[in-house]
């Protein structure tokens, strides 16, 4: 038998009244907890003295990158594997030196024989000198023996040089590293016969790095050794000093080369970087943080915040870089010195959209401390 539960009419009336009172309160709390407008962070635009720059591709290279070649012909007994790290003077390859050691023994035997011949001639000269003193010997015989001794001494000197050359060749059968580095590649393997001048390995110094930048000749007069330039790569941004400028180009390319110090530890040899080089004298210009630039639909612009708290789109054109800031030229609209530009949260904004500034604190790059 089904039983129907009967409710108290007064309890139902109280529940309805309580719900009616709580609904406006919940709506007000929701409105207070989630104010309208996208949350953004801003920084200040500023006028600074800066030089227009040009972005050029550069490559991280090693200042010591050598093809190590054999000085002697011979069979390779051992050669360093690819990836081997060596210190200066450590062997990169060893050649078979058996024949050289046999030659060294032959040279030493020849030296011993010549010294024995000289000793015999010395004793003969002493006897002839004694006979000459007694007038029992012709002078010509003594002179002939002395000439033989002199020729034997010259032969001995040549034999000693030959022995030293052989000993030196034995040392050259072990190919030493001229500097500390890593074996990047091998051109030959154990058991192969190498000729004089054949490439054995490529050795690269991983600690002595530079950045090579081909640049137009026109920028030469605006860049000098010791000046700092901005370097950008996937590993991050940094400022490095120009080590040298080679303002010599050919008639076709009109390009020169700059070498920039690579003092940071995060560079990799062969890595591509972008270098910003001054191409004119410094001028007063308007700058904004690099994070303020927005690229969308083939446009480049920044967002500023007006007095009503709305984002305003300002089309700009970049004219140079200054570390974390870039110099810009306003195409349309107005961007005054000290005006706030949005550096966080601008990716999805629309022109005229309400925003709320929520910066945590003022920072060195000009972030405006507004909450």
Order of alpha helices (4+ residues) and beta strands (2+ residues): alpha-beta-beta-beta-beta-beta-beta-beta-alpha-alpha-beta-beta-beta-beta-beta-beta-beta-beta-beta-beta-beta-beta-beta-beta-beta-beta
